[in-house]
Each structure stands twice: as C-alpha cells, then as structure tokens.
Amino acid sequence: MKTLLSFFNSFIVELLIIFSLLFVINNYIGNVEKTVSSDGVGYYDYLPSIFIHHDLYRKDSDIQRQPQLYERIKSTGVYVDYNSFMVNKYPCGTAFLQLPFFTYTYINQSISGKSFTGYEYAFHRTVFVSTLFYLFLSILFLKKLLLLYDLKKHIIVICQIFLVLGTSVTHYANYDSGFSHVYSLFAITAFLYFVKLYFIHFSIRHFWLACVFLGLIFILRQPNIL
C-alpha cells in the first residue's frame, strides 16, 4: 500500500495541473466538438484509413484506374497528387501515438453495431484525451529533466504551470489537440531527459531510449528535424 501511495505521490502535482487545465477549459475557455480539423486531419487520418476504410494502401491502384479508392480522401484536403496517386503529406508519428486511444474507441464503436467513419464525436473526444495524456507525460519528463539540474521543486512546479496554462500549449491541448505540437513536446522533452541521463551515467540503455525518442521526433513533424 505504501509503495502504491509513493508511486501516486510521484506525479500528483502533474495530475493536479492537468485537472486545473480541464477546469479552465470547461469553465472559461470552452470545449470544442471537433478536435480533429485542418492539419489535425492529416496527422490523424492514418488511423481511420487503416482500420475503418482500408484505403491507405493504393500502391498498385492509381487514380485513373480505380477512382473509387480516392473518393473519400478527396474531401480531406490533406492528400496531394504524386504522379498518378494521392498521398498523405503529413507524417504518421501523431497517429502512432494516438493508436492506443483510437483502438479503445474503435472497439466500442464496433460493438455498438453502427457504421462509423472515424470522425464521429467519440473519436474527437478520444483525440482530446490522448493529447491530455501526452501533455501529462510532457510535464512529468520536464520535471525529471529539471531535477537533473538541481532546480528547486517549487521552481519546477511554477515552470510546469506556466507551460500548461501560460503558453500556446493551452490552445493545442484543446482547440487543436489533433495537431502534433503536444506530441512533439512529449517526444522532445523525453529525448532531452534521456540524453542528459546518458551523459551522467553513460548507460547504453539511456542511449537507446534517446535514439528511440529522436526517431519519434522525426516522424511526428518534419520541421522537428531542423
């Protein structure tokens, strides 16, 4: 029991910050029904394309020979012409991180027996919850990173609060939660944490974890490479 309480206490501050964000959204900013819009559609559409519409793989079917495979994606605005095909111009990293949450909603919708497209309200809420989860991990890794620099705990908490409630993170966690920004924040913060750990302990495990998150950074958003 004490071990469980100790584990919970290790991230109680981060949970309170996320709940504070939810309080601000629900009472002052306002929730949005469509969290997947604009660029968010491009990042997310890999999931409905693979699991619901089964139209991701069009390698042997160009748009002239089988136009029916391209009807759905013409309306998304995120697919571009490439030779005789149309391809998603957005990277797949965000969809990869959203996959566990999408799978849960996908199973629930399948059990209901009703047809769905992947863009119903339940899926928009799923993306919102997914983004909050990775925001929680972001500020958790931020704390762990700053502790390595021997910052005082109250200073770290202030930094976490300002990041979540005083920057554009507030916007990207709500109105544009389908965008890759919060997911990139998570990957970059975790990457910096494991890089710092490697140079402290020179552990090969930390080196490989840093490499994993560096790869994730690249597949989340092309400008991240810069």
C-alpha positions as CSV (number, residue, x, y, z in Angstrom):
1,M,0.0,0.0,0.0
2,K,2.8,2.4,0.9
3,T,4.5,1.6,-2.4
4,L,1.3,2.4,-4.3
5,L,0.9,5.7,-2.5
6,S,4.5,6.6,-3.1
7,F,4.1,5.9,-6.8
8,F,0.9,8.0,-6.9
9,N,2.6,10.9,-5.0
10,S,5.4,11.0,-7.5
11,F,3.2,12.5,-10.1
12,I,0.3,14.1,-8.1
13,V,1.4,17.6,-9.0
14,E,1.3,16.8,-12.7
15,L,-2.2,15.3,-12.3
16,L,-3.4,18.5,-10.5
17,I,-2.0,20.7,-13.2
18,I,-3.9,18.6,-15.9
19,F,-7.1,18.8,-13.8
20,S,-6.6,22.5,-13.5
21,L,-6.3,22.8,-17.3
22,L,-9.5,20.8,-17.6
23,F,-11.2,23.1,-15.1
24,V,-10.1,26.2,-17.1
25,I,-11.3,24.6,-20.4
26,N,-14.7,23.6,-19.0
27,N,-15.4,26.8,-17.2
28,Y,-13.7,29.6,-19.1
29,I,-12.3,28.6,-22.5
30,G,-15.0,26.2,-23.6
31,N,-14.8,22.7,-25.1
32,V,-14.8,22.2,-28.8
33,E,-16.7,19.4,-30.6
34,K,-14.2,18.9,-33.4
35,T,-10.7,18.4,-32.1
36,V,-9.5,16.9,-35.4
37,S,-9.5,19.6,-38.0
38,S,-7.3,21.3,-40.6
39,D,-3.7,19.9,-40.2
40,G,-5.0,17.6,-37.5
41,V,-6.9,15.6,-40.1
42,G,-3.7,14.8,-41.9
43,Y,-1.9,13.6,-38.8
44,Y,-4.9,11.5,-37.7
45,D,-6.3,10.1,-40.9
46,Y,-3.8,7.2,-41.0
47,L,-5.9,5.5,-38.3
48,P,-9.4,5.6,-40.0
49,S,-7.7,4.9,-43.3
50,I,-6.1,1.7,-42.0
51,F,-8.7,0.4,-39.6
52,I,-12.1,1.6,-41.0
53,H,-11.9,2.5,-44.7
54,H,-9.0,0.2,-45.6
55,D,-7.9,2.7,-48.3
56,L,-4.3,3.5,-47.1
57,Y,-2.7,1.0,-49.5
58,R,-3.1,2.2,-53.1
59,K,0.3,1.4,-54.4
60,D,-1.0,-0.7,-57.4
61,S,-4.1,1.4,-58.0
62,D,-3.7,4.8,-59.5
63,I,-6.4,7.4,-59.5
64,Q,-7.3,6.9,-63.2
65,R,-7.8,3.1,-63.0
66,Q,-9.6,2.9,-59.6
67,P,-11.0,6.4,-58.8
68,Q,-13.4,4.9,-56.2
69,L,-10.4,4.3,-53.9
70,Y,-9.8,8.0,-53.8
71,E,-13.3,9.4,-53.3
72,R,-13.1,9.6,-49.5
73,I,-9.7,11.3,-49.4
74,K,-10.5,13.9,-51.9
75,S,-12.6,15.7,-49.3
76,T,-10.0,15.7,-46.6
77,G,-7.7,18.3,-48.1
78,V,-4.6,16.7,-46.8
79,Y,-3.8,14.4,-49.7
80,V,-1.6,15.7,-52.5
81,D,-1.1,14.4,-56.1
82,Y,2.0,12.3,-56.5
83,N,2.4,11.0,-60.1
84,S,-0.8,9.1,-60.6
85,F,-1.6,8.7,-56.9
86,M,-2.7,10.8,-54.0
87,V,-0.7,10.6,-50.8
88,N,-1.0,12.0,-47.3
89,K,1.6,14.8,-47.0
90,Y,1.6,14.6,-43.2
91,P,3.9,12.3,-41.1
92,C,2.5,9.3,-39.2
93,G,4.0,9.9,-35.8
94,T,1.0,11.5,-34.2
95,A,-1.3,8.8,-35.4
96,F,1.1,6.2,-33.9
97,L,0.9,7.8,-30.5
98,Q,-2.9,8.2,-30.8
99,L,-3.3,4.5,-31.7
100,P,-3.9,3.0,-28.2
101,F,-6.7,5.5,-27.5
102,F,-8.2,5.2,-31.0
103,T,-8.2,1.4,-30.6
104,Y,-10.3,1.6,-27.5
105,T,-12.9,3.9,-29.2
106,Y,-12.8,1.8,-32.3
107,I,-13.7,-1.4,-30.4
108,N,-16.5,0.3,-28.5
109,Q,-18.0,1.7,-31.8
110,S,-17.6,-1.8,-33.4
111,I,-19.5,-3.4,-30.5
112,S,-22.4,-1.0,-30.9
113,G,-23.0,-2.4,-34.4
114,K,-23.4,1.0,-36.0
115,S,-21.4,2.2,-39.0
116,F,-18.9,4.9,-38.4
117,T,-16.2,6.9,-40.3
118,G,-13.7,7.6,-37.5
119,Y,-14.7,11.3,-37.4
120,E,-17.7,11.0,-35.0
121,Y,-17.8,12.9,-31.8
122,A,-16.5,9.9,-29.8
123,F,-13.3,9.9,-31.9
124,H,-12.8,13.7,-31.5
125,R,-13.1,13.2,-27.7
126,T,-10.6,10.4,-28.0
127,V,-8.0,12.6,-29.6
128,F,-8.6,15.2,-26.8
129,V,-8.0,12.6,-24.1
130,S,-4.9,11.3,-26.0
131,T,-3.4,14.8,-26.2
132,L,-4.0,15.4,-22.4
133,F,-2.3,12.1,-21.7
134,Y,0.8,13.1,-23.6
135,L,0.8,16.6,-22.1
136,F,0.8,14.9,-18.7
137,L,3.8,12.9,-19.8
138,S,5.5,16.0,-21.1
139,I,5.4,17.9,-17.8
140,L,6.4,14.7,-16.0
141,F,9.5,14.4,-18.1
142,L,10.1,18.1,-17.8
143,K,10.2,17.7,-14.0
144,K,12.5,14.8,-14.2
145,L,14.8,16.7,-16.6
146,L,14.9,19.9,-14.4
147,L,15.6,17.8,-11.3
148,L,18.8,16.6,-13.0
149,Y,19.9,20.3,-13.0
150,D,19.2,20.5,-9.2
151,L,16.4,23.1,-9.6
152,K,14.2,23.6,-6.5
153,K,11.0,21.7,-6.7
154,H,8.8,24.8,-6.3
155,I,10.6,26.4,-9.3
156,I,9.9,23.3,-11.4
157,V,6.2,23.4,-10.4
158,I,6.0,27.0,-11.5
159,C,7.6,26.2,-14.8
160,Q,5.1,23.3,-15.3
161,I,2.1,25.6,-14.5
162,F,3.3,28.4,-16.8
163,L,4.0,25.9,-19.6
164,V,0.5,24.4,-19.4
165,L,-1.6,27.5,-18.6
166,G,0.5,30.3,-19.9
167,T,1.6,29.3,-23.4
168,S,0.1,28.1,-26.6
169,V,0.1,24.6,-25.1
170,T,-3.4,25.6,-23.7
171,H,-4.6,26.1,-27.3
172,Y,-3.0,22.9,-28.7
173,A,-4.4,20.8,-25.8
174,N,-8.0,21.9,-26.6
175,Y,-8.9,23.6,-29.9
176,D,-6.2,22.0,-32.0
177,S,-5.5,18.9,-30.0
178,G,-5.3,16.9,-33.2
179,F,-2.1,18.8,-34.2
180,S,1.3,17.3,-33.5
181,H,2.5,20.1,-31.2
182,V,1.8,18.5,-27.8
183,Y,3.0,15.1,-29.1
184,S,6.3,16.8,-30.2
185,L,6.6,18.4,-26.8
186,F,6.4,15.0,-25.2
187,A,8.9,13.4,-27.5
188,I,11.4,16.3,-27.3
189,T,11.2,16.5,-23.5
190,A,11.7,12.8,-23.1
191,F,14.6,12.9,-25.6
192,L,16.4,15.6,-23.7
193,Y,15.9,13.8,-20.4
194,F,17.4,10.5,-21.7
195,V,20.3,12.4,-23.3
196,K,21.1,14.1,-20.1
197,L,20.9,10.8,-18.2
198,Y,23.3,9.2,-20.7
199,F,25.9,11.9,-20.1
200,I,25.5,11.4,-16.4
201,H,25.7,7.6,-16.2
202,F,26.9,6.6,-19.7
203,S,24.4,3.8,-19.7
204,I,23.7,2.2,-23.1
205,R,20.0,1.8,-22.1
206,H,19.7,5.6,-21.9
207,F,21.4,6.0,-25.2
208,W,19.0,3.7,-27.0
209,L,16.0,5.3,-25.3
210,A,17.3,8.7,-26.5
211,C,17.6,7.2,-30.0
212,V,14.0,5.9,-29.9
213,F,12.6,9.3,-28.9
214,L,14.8,11.1,-31.5
215,G,13.3,8.8,-34.2
216,L,9.8,9.6,-32.8
217,I,10.6,13.4,-33.0
218,F,11.4,13.0,-36.7
219,I,8.2,11.1,-37.6
220,L,6.0,13.4,-35.7
221,R,6.7,16.6,-37.7
222,Q,9.2,17.3,-40.5
223,P,10.2,20.7,-39.1
224,N,11.3,19.0,-35.9
225,I,14.3,17.7,-37.9
226,L,15.6,21.2,-38.2
